[in-house]
Amino acid sequence: MKITVLGTGYLGATHAASMAEMGFEVLGLDVDPSKVEALSAGVLPFHEPGLAELLKKHVNSGRLRFTSDYAEAGAFGDVHFVGVGTPQRPGSYAADMSYVDSAVASIARHAQRDAVIVGKSTVPVGSARRLRELARQNAPAGVQVDLVWNPEFLREGHGVEDTLRPDRMVLGLPGHGAHHDDAAADPADDQRLEAVMREVYAQQLEAQIPLIITDYETAELVKVAANSFLATKISFINSLSELTEAVGGDIRTLADAIGMDDRIGRKFLNAGVGFGGGCLPKDIRALRARASELGLDQSVRFLVEIDDINIRRRDHTVGVVTDMLGGSVMGKQVAVLGAAFKPESDDVRDSPALDIAARLHSIGADVHVYDPKANANAAKRYPRVDYVDSLPQAVARAEVVVLLTEWEEFRSMTPQQLAPLVKSRQILDGRNVLDPQQWQEQGWTYRALGRKG
């Protein structure tokens, strides 16, 4: 069995290299020639721990190749994974499905033998049935092309691990459950598709990783439901942090206390500047848009407030910095530590850190940004902000240091290390990862979101 992966961004490149690691011959396809050229040379165009090594290993072994030719992909693959993007549609909260539609139609059109398309992109519920029909309409005469929905659950910074050893796998089949009476849904199709996917994921199944088999619609909803729940949890603790900050409480202790309840759990209860990245913000907005199309606006109305709370964190952080600088940031030097939306990533899409840095710059602050991996991507988005190459450069002569992405380099920095470099000993811990006592004992003004200043 040979595997193709359509789209070689974060999801596609990770999946392609991981499939090669599992022993398959893999062909990655992308319509961007520059991506194909870089990946073919074993060069990863973004940062993801462990992936660059895996890519180089299997490009060198010959198990992993890349192309921009759908005809080559159609001749090569038995199973075609679709991992292209579904960005937010301009002027709308809805997902842009044009890339997915194009990938499905193109690979079906070029299939030279029976094949299975496996959807991994995050799509609005109801898309898979339409895409299945699109694939069948475009397949050559005598060639059977069918579709499985297999959502991804990758965490940036842990993508390889999450592909090779996921905590669960979900397969959406056309005839499963409520749609068993669908005229186009044949139980034999489900059996064949399930057998193919069990062969693809044989290693994971041998490792006893749970496999959930369901209908298309549930499989499509699993990813956006998971992301919406995580976003809700983050915004919940951030909304409470506004209370603790106002009354003099400690949000970290509060989070620890409620997190000990195993019905709640401590993960994703870290108060700070909010969530970002290419998934959570986009997915909750796309779910709202799809619910509205279905006449179910009230069902997900809470997501409006979740999004609002998240954006409000950025305004609040700018307000705290302004307060620390005496009521105005105009002409004041501010060190911003972090530009990526999370550590171990160079992704700056909808990044709270970068947005806050840009807002401070827009109201007159002299902002110096340092991120261990994301400076180049950040500079493409906000070129007018000053980016520097090291922590000492960022904090030199700073009147306030603002920690916004919790890279280990920032978590482990000490007040003694920074004191000789800064102009004023002031720090805002936007991620609640530093020890307040350690900094205060060294004469620093320490502020954190969720604790009274």
C-alpha positions, 0 to 999 in steps of 0.5 A, a space after each residue: 500500500 502506497 500513501 499520498 499526502 495532499 498538502 504539505 503544511 504543518 499537518 501534511 508534512 507531519 503526517 507524510 514523514 510519520 507515515 514514512 516512519 511507519 514503513 510506507 512509501 509516501 508521496 507528498 503533494 503541494 501546489 506550492 513549488 517552493 515547498 516541494 523544493 524545500 521538502 525534497 531537499 530535506 529542509 523543513 520550512 517551519 519549526 516542529 520538534 523532531 520533524 526535521 530529523 524525521 523528514 531528512 531521514 526518510 527523504 534520504 532513505 527514499 521512502 518519502 518524496 514530494 511532487 506538485 503533479 496530481 497525475 504522479 500522485 494519482 498513479 502512485 497512491 492507494 490511499 490519499 490523505 487530504 491535509 490542506 488548509 481550511 482558513 477563515 473565509 475573508 469577510 466571514 467566520 465560515 471556513 474556506 473549503 476551496 482548497 479541500 474541494 480542489 484537492 479531492 476533485 483533482 486526486 479523484 480525477 487523476 486516480 489510475 486505480 481504485 483508491 481511498 481518500 482520507 479527509 484530515 482537514 478540519 471542515 464544517 459538519 456536512 462536508 464529507 458527504 458532499 466531498 464523497 459525491 465530488 470524488 465519485 463524480 470526478 473519478 475516471 470510468 471504471 475506477 472506484 474512489 471512496 472517502 473516509 473521514 479521519 480527523 487529526 488531533 495534533 498539538 503543535 510542538 508534539 505533532 510527530 508523537 501525536 501522529 505515531 502515538 495518538 490518544 485516540 483515532 476516529 474514522 467516519 464511514 459513509 454508511 455508519 449509524 443514522 445514515 445506514 439507509 442512505 441510498 449511496 451508502 452500501 455496508 460493503 463500502 464501510 467494511 472495505 474502507 474500515 479494512 483499508 484504514 485498519 491496515 494503514 493504522 496497524 501499528 497503532 491498533 497493535 499498541 491498543 490505541 482506541 479506535 472510534 468508528 462512527 458516521 461522517 458527521 460525528 467524525 467531522 464534529 469531533 475535532 471542532 468540539 474538542 477545540 471548542 471545549 479547550 477554548 472554553 476552558 481557557 476563557 473560563 479561567 481567564 474570566 475568573 482571573 479578572 476577578 482574582 486580579 481585582 480582589 487580590 486573589 491568586 488565579 494559580 492557586 484557584 486553578 490548582 484547587 479546582 483542577 484537583 477535581 478529576 471532573 475538571 482536571 488541571 490542564 488548560 487552566 493556565 490563566 494568561 493572555 489567551 489562546 491563538 494559533 491556526 486552530 482554536 480561534 478559527 475552529 470556534 468561529 467556523 462552528 458558529 458559522 456552520 451552526 448559524 447556517 443550520 439555524 442553530 445559533 442559540 446552541 453555540 451562542 456561548 462561543 461568542 463570549 468565549 471569543 470575546 473573553 479571549 480578545 479582551 485578554 489582549 486589551 487587558 494586557 496592554 492596559 496593565 503594561 500602560 499602568 506599569 509605565 505610569 499611564 502612558 507607553 509613549 516613547 517607553 522601551 518595552 521588551 516583549 518575550 515571545 511572538 509565537 502563539 505557544 512555545 516549541 512552535 514558530 506559528 504566529 497565526 492569531 498569536 496573542 503575543 504578537 498582537 499585544 506587541 503590535 498594539 503596544 507599538 501602535 500606541 507609541 511604545 518602543 517595542 523590542 521582540 525576541 522569540 527563539 523561533 518565530 521572529 522571521 514569521 512575526 516580521 512578515 506579519 508586523 514588519 514595523 516592530 523591532 525584532 532582536 536575536 537574543 534575550 539580552 538584546 530584547 531587555 537591554 534598557 527596557 523599562 518593562 519586560 513582558 513575558 508573553 510566550 512561555 518558552 523554557 528560555 524565558 521560564 528559566 531566566 532569573 532576575 539576577 540575569 536581567 537586572 544589569 541589562 534593564 533600565 527599570 526592574 519591572 516585569 509582567 508575567 503574562 503566562 504565570 510561569 515565574 516565581 513572584 517571590 524570587 523576582 520581588 526579593 531582588 527588587 523587581 516590580 512583579 505583575 501577573 495576570 490574575 493576581 493583584 498588582 
